[in-house]
Amino acid sequence: MRRIGILLLVFCTCFVLSASAQAPKIITFDVPGAGTGAYQGTCGYAIVQGQWAMGWYIDANTVYHGFVRAPDGTITTFDAPDAGSTGAYQGTWPYAMNAAQAIAGEYTDNNNTNHGFKRTPDGTFIEFDVPGAGPGFYQGTFPGNINPKGEIAGSVIDANTVWHGFLRSPDGETITIFDAEGAGTGVNQGTAVTSVDGLTPDGTIVGASVGNYGVYHGILRAPDGTITRFNVSGAGVTAGQGTEPNGINPTNTIAGTYIDKKDVAHGFLRAADGTIKTFNVPNAGTAAGQGTFSQNINANGEIAGYYVDANNVAHGYARTADGTITTFDAPGAGTGAGQGTWPVSNNAAGAMVGFYADANNVYHGFLLTPQK
């Protein structure tokens, strides 16, 4: 459910600040072994308390590998034992980490089929497949979240390339598969779970269903299995448009993006009572593929995201619970179309992790720490 250019297909610093705020500190980093060609490099993806961060790096052969970055900057790299290494876009894709540094993600094998994994804090891997996972290209198991209890939520793609949601118990003994009412049954339709923070500590899940016409609808699955579908007023109703939740916090507040009938993106915030507020970042573009994209929401109701301007350049933003928006660019971010800064997630302290594309379309990780 995250629109981050090339990553979804497989897949001068400027600040706009309130008068009382100080410029945030941005640290950029590259994982040893990351490629230096176009669409290779380092991509930060998740951050938890204590500024532990993780993500993946893409090597010179366009193979993916996981990494964890400790608060002192030490980087540990890892690969799932059965991850492929012979073809482009194979390898290890970590998507989420809990406070204990347990990680959930997926790996693509040498046959280009996807499988789930859990990496424990000591580095031990547990690989698994959800029942019904397809064996073909871009089919299989796609874990996207892990909560403090060790539950894992994600999506599974069957042999017909239809999406379904799943929830795996901490011990792996129980895997529950679910589908939202109205979810489509065609190729690339069905029920998908948001990654990074689509699963709360109590087991509430957020995601989207894609109907038979390719329209996205938000879904909220309660711990008892009840699924509520919702749409943002103004969301488009043709293929690729609609409502796409991208995160939920422990108070069941949801942040996401909706795509209107002109294919322009806008941010939204859905409260636990179902009330929805929409917003746009100043200077966001108003043409197809441009606009405001919400990526994550922390326990304080702060949103991390990016906007695409009229020149198709991406810029980061932070939105506080009261609606104040701060925009920023990572040092070294490119200024050409398809380049820029993409925050992916934020923690309860307001720190963010993400990546940027430089003028040569090489990816680099960044960590932002707010100065208060």
C-alpha positions as a printed Julia matrix, in Angstrom:
372×3 Matrix{Float64}:
   0.0     0.0     0.0
   3.03    2.28   -0.18
   3.68    4.27   -3.33
   7.47    4.47   -3.51
   8.26    4.34   -7.2
  10.66    1.58   -8.26
  10.33   -0.25   -4.94
   6.66   -0.95   -5.56
   7.3    -2.09   -9.12
   9.25   -5.1    -7.8
   8.76   -2.26   -6.16
  20.95   22.27   -0.89
  18.74   21.15    2.12
  15.44   23.03    2.37
  13.24   23.22    5.47
   9.86   24.88    5.99
   9.45   25.25    9.75
   7.29   26.94   12.34
   8.86   29.98   13.98
   9.63   28.18   17.25
  11.03   24.98   15.74
  14.66   24.13   15.08
  15.9    22.43   11.95
  15.83   18.64   12.36
  19.07   16.71   12.19
  19.37   14.45    9.15
  21.97   11.68    9.01
  22.53   10.01    5.65
  24.07    6.56    5.36
  25.0     3.82    2.91
  25.26    0.13    3.7
  28.62   -1.44    2.75
  28.04   -3.52   -0.37
  25.22   -1.35   -1.71
  25.34   -0.8    -5.46
  26.19    2.57   -6.94
  24.25    2.33  -10.19
  20.86    3.8   -10.98
  18.07    2.31   -8.79
  20.6     0.57   -6.56
  21.75    1.61   -3.08
  20.33    1.83    0.46
  16.68    2.15    1.5
  15.66    2.75    5.12
  12.2     1.35    5.85
  11.28    1.01    9.54
  12.3     2.64   12.83
  11.43    1.85   16.45
  12.2     3.45   19.8
  15.86    4.04   20.56
  16.44    4.84   16.88
  16.93    1.25   15.83
  16.27    1.25   12.1
  16.18   -1.35    9.35
  15.62   -1.71    5.65
  17.31   -3.2     2.64
  20.11   -2.47    0.23
  20.33   -3.27   -3.45
  23.71   -4.5    -4.67
  25.44   -4.09   -8.04
  23.51   -7.1    -9.39
  20.17   -5.62   -8.22
  19.84   -8.33   -5.57
  18.23   -7.27   -2.27
  19.69   -7.75    1.24
  18.46   -6.75    4.7
  20.18   -4.55    7.26
  19.73   -3.3    10.81
  21.22    0.04   11.89
  21.94    0.41   15.63
  21.61    3.78   17.41
  25.4     4.23   17.28
  25.39    3.8    13.5
  26.67    0.22   13.45
  25.13   -1.66   10.52
  24.5    -5.41   10.46
  23.52   -7.0     7.14
  21.62  -10.26    6.69
  20.06  -12.6     4.14
  17.33  -15.17    4.59
  18.92  -18.64    4.22
  16.94  -19.57    1.09
  16.86  -16.14   -0.55
  17.72  -16.06   -4.24
  20.94  -14.48   -5.45
  21.05  -15.3    -9.15
  18.63  -12.78  -10.64
  17.63   -9.17  -10.39
  15.0    -8.4    -7.72
  15.67  -11.62   -5.84
  16.89  -11.61   -2.25
  15.72  -10.46    1.18
  13.1    -7.76    1.85
  12.57   -6.88    5.54
   9.43   -4.78    6.11
   8.86   -4.37    9.85
  10.59   -4.5    13.22
   9.23   -4.47   16.76
  10.79   -2.87   19.86
  12.71   -6.08   20.64
  14.33   -5.88   17.17
  12.49   -8.93   15.83
  11.99   -8.46   12.1
   9.38   -9.71    9.64
   9.66   -9.71    5.87
   9.79  -11.79    2.75
  12.43  -13.27    0.54
  12.37  -14.08   -3.16
  13.98  -17.39   -4.08
  15.89  -18.39   -7.21
  12.57  -19.28   -8.88
  11.18  -15.79   -8.13
   8.61  -17.09   -5.66
   8.12  -15.22   -2.38
   8.23  -16.66    1.14
   7.87  -15.2     4.62
  10.47  -14.96    7.34
  10.87  -13.91   10.94
  14.33  -12.89   12.14
  14.74  -13.04   15.91
  16.9   -10.49   17.76
  19.8   -12.99   17.93
  19.76  -13.34   14.14
  17.96  -16.7    13.91
  15.68  -17.1    10.87
  12.31  -18.81   10.76
  11.05  -19.19    7.2
   7.39  -19.92    6.48
   4.69  -20.06    3.83
   1.03  -19.23    4.34
  -1.29  -22.08    3.24
  -2.62  -21.39   -0.25
   0.35  -19.25   -1.3
   0.99  -19.45   -5.03
   4.24  -20.96   -6.36
   4.68  -18.65   -9.35
   6.38  -15.37  -10.16
   5.37  -12.6    -7.71
   3.16  -15.05   -5.86
   3.63  -16.39   -2.35
   3.85  -14.98    1.17
   4.44  -11.3     1.98
   4.69  -10.53    5.73
   4.54   -6.79    6.38
   4.19   -6.29   10.15
   5.26   -7.64   13.52
   3.79   -6.41   16.81
   5.22   -6.58   20.37
   3.62   -9.99   20.94
   5.33  -11.38   17.85
   2.18  -11.67   15.75
   2.87  -11.18   12.05
   0.37   -9.76    9.57
   0.7    -9.5     5.85
  -0.62  -10.59    2.49
  -0.58  -13.84    0.57
  -0.91  -14.1    -3.22
  -2.44  -17.32   -4.49
  -1.88  -19.26   -7.7
  -4.38  -17.01   -9.49
  -2.49  -13.89   -8.35
  -5.34  -12.89   -6.04
  -4.45  -11.19   -2.73
  -5.6   -12.32    0.73
  -4.75  -11.04    4.22
  -3.24  -13.19    6.96
  -2.39  -13.09   10.67
   0.23  -15.49   12.09
   0.37  -16.27   15.81
   3.68  -15.67   17.67
   4.49  -19.39   17.77
   3.5   -19.92   14.14
   1.02  -22.62   15.06
  -2.01  -20.65   13.83
  -2.3   -18.71   10.59
  -5.64  -17.02    9.92
  -6.44  -16.03    6.33
  -9.09  -13.41    5.69
 -10.82  -11.57    2.85
 -12.79   -8.35    3.0
 -16.36   -8.33    1.73
 -16.42   -7.04   -1.85
 -12.76   -7.84   -2.54
 -12.16   -8.77   -6.16
 -11.15  -12.2    -7.38
  -9.2   -11.21  -10.5
  -5.48  -10.78  -11.05
  -3.95   -8.27   -8.57
  -7.3    -7.89   -6.8
  -8.36   -9.01   -3.34
  -7.33   -8.07    0.21
  -3.94   -6.57    1.07
  -2.45   -5.6     4.44
  -0.47   -2.4     4.93
   3.23   -2.87    5.75
   5.44   -1.45    8.57
   2.64   -0.45   10.96
  -0.5    -2.13    9.68
  -0.82   -4.2    12.88
  -1.43   -2.81   16.38
  -0.32   -4.37   19.71
  -3.84   -5.76   20.26
  -4.03   -7.37   16.81
  -6.07   -4.79   14.88
  -5.12   -4.8    11.19
  -5.44   -2.12    8.52
  -5.18   -2.5     4.77
  -7.18   -2.24    1.58
  -9.43   -4.32   -0.59
  -9.25   -4.05   -4.36
 -12.56   -4.68   -6.09
 -13.36   -6.15   -9.48
 -12.92   -2.72  -11.09
  -9.48   -2.16   -9.56
 -10.68    0.48   -7.05
  -9.08    0.61   -3.58
 -11.19    0.63   -0.39
  -9.86    0.96    3.15
 -10.38   -1.93    5.56
 -10.06   -2.23    9.34
 -10.0    -5.75   10.87
 -10.73   -5.93   14.61
  -9.07   -8.59   16.81
 -12.32  -10.59   16.76
 -12.15  -10.78   12.96
 -14.82   -8.19   12.18
 -13.88   -6.2     9.06
 -15.07   -2.64    8.43
 -14.69   -1.19    4.96
 -14.44    2.59    4.47
 -13.85    5.17    1.76
 -12.72    8.78    1.85
 -15.18   11.23    0.31
 -13.63   12.48   -2.93
 -11.73    9.28   -3.69
 -11.9     8.21   -7.32
 -13.86    5.18   -8.47
 -11.88    3.88  -11.44
  -8.93    1.47  -11.54
  -5.95    2.56   -9.44
  -7.97    5.16   -7.57
  -9.63    5.03   -4.17
  -8.65    4.84   -0.48
  -5.3     3.38    0.61
  -4.56    3.22    4.37
  -0.83    3.23    5.12
  -0.66    2.97    8.89
  -2.5     2.59   12.19
  -1.38    3.53   15.69
  -2.35    1.98   19.07
  -5.38    4.31   19.39
  -6.72    2.94   16.07
  -6.09    6.23   14.28
  -5.37    5.54   10.61
  -3.29    7.59    8.16
  -3.32    7.06    4.45
  -3.66    8.37    0.95
  -6.63    8.68   -1.33
  -6.42    9.07   -5.08
  -9.08   11.27   -6.65
 -10.78   11.0   -10.03
  -7.92   12.96  -11.64
  -5.32   10.55  -10.19
  -4.03   13.18   -7.75
  -3.03   12.02   -4.24
  -4.24   13.54   -0.96
  -3.59   12.64    2.68
  -6.24   11.53    5.16
  -6.55   10.83    8.86
  -9.32    8.52   10.18
 -10.08    8.66   13.9
 -11.18    5.62   15.9
 -14.8     6.82   15.72
 -14.66    6.82   11.9
 -14.32   10.58   11.46
 -12.09   11.4     8.48
 -10.02   14.54    7.88
  -8.19   15.19    4.62
  -5.16   17.38    4.0
  -2.68   18.5     1.37
   0.91   19.63    1.82
   1.55   23.16    0.48
   3.39   23.04   -2.88
   2.15   19.52   -3.64
   1.49   19.08   -7.35
  -2.02   18.85   -8.72
  -1.5    16.69  -11.82
  -1.87   12.92  -12.16
   0.72   11.06  -10.07
   1.43   14.13   -7.95
   0.09   15.28   -4.59
   0.33   14.28   -0.92
   1.18   10.73    0.2
   0.92    9.65    3.85
   3.28    6.84    4.83
   3.1     6.23    8.57
   1.52    7.4    11.84
   3.11    7.11   15.28
   1.56    6.72   18.72
   1.26   10.51   19.11
  -0.72   10.94   15.9
   2.22   12.39   13.96
   2.36   11.47   10.27
   5.43   10.89    8.12
   5.03   11.13    4.38
   6.09   12.75    1.17
   4.64   14.98   -1.49
   5.33   15.12   -5.21
   5.55   18.63   -6.62
   4.61   20.02  -10.04
   8.02   18.94  -11.38
   7.49   15.35  -10.17
  10.14   15.66   -7.46
   9.47   14.05   -4.06
   9.94   15.88   -0.74
   9.49   14.69    2.84
   7.06   16.06    5.4
   6.04   15.61    9.01
   2.51   16.44   10.17
   1.86   16.92   13.88
  -1.37   15.88   15.59
  -2.59   19.51   15.47
  -2.08   19.65   11.69
   1.19   21.6    11.55
   3.23   20.5     8.52
   7.03   20.66    8.22
   8.65   19.83    4.88
  12.24   18.82    4.23
  14.7    17.38    1.75
  17.56   15.03    2.58
  20.99   16.52    1.84
  22.08   15.28   -1.59
  18.58   14.48   -2.82
  18.2    14.89   -6.57
  15.96   17.55   -8.06
  14.95   15.83  -11.29
  11.68   14.1   -12.07
  11.43   10.82  -10.15
  14.12   11.88   -7.67
  13.9    13.37   -4.18
  13.19   12.3    -0.6
  10.89    9.51    0.62
  10.3     9.12    4.38
   8.81    5.7     5.1
   8.18    5.48    8.85
   8.4     7.4    12.13
   8.63    6.34   15.78
   6.95    7.74   18.89
   9.77   10.26   19.37
   9.16   11.69   15.9
  12.35   10.28   14.39
  12.0     9.14   10.77
  13.77    6.75    8.47
  13.58    6.62    4.69
  15.67    7.06    1.6
  16.46    9.54   -1.13
  17.47    9.31   -4.78
  20.41   11.47   -5.83
  21.0    13.14   -9.18
  22.2     9.8   -10.59
  19.13    7.92   -9.28
  21.17    6.08   -6.65
  19.38    5.42   -3.35
  20.77    6.41    0.06
  19.28    5.94    3.52
  18.52    8.75    5.93
  17.58    9.12    9.58
  15.86   12.31   10.75
  15.86   13.34   14.39
  13.6    16.26   15.37
  15.26   19.02   17.4
  12.83   20.27   20.05
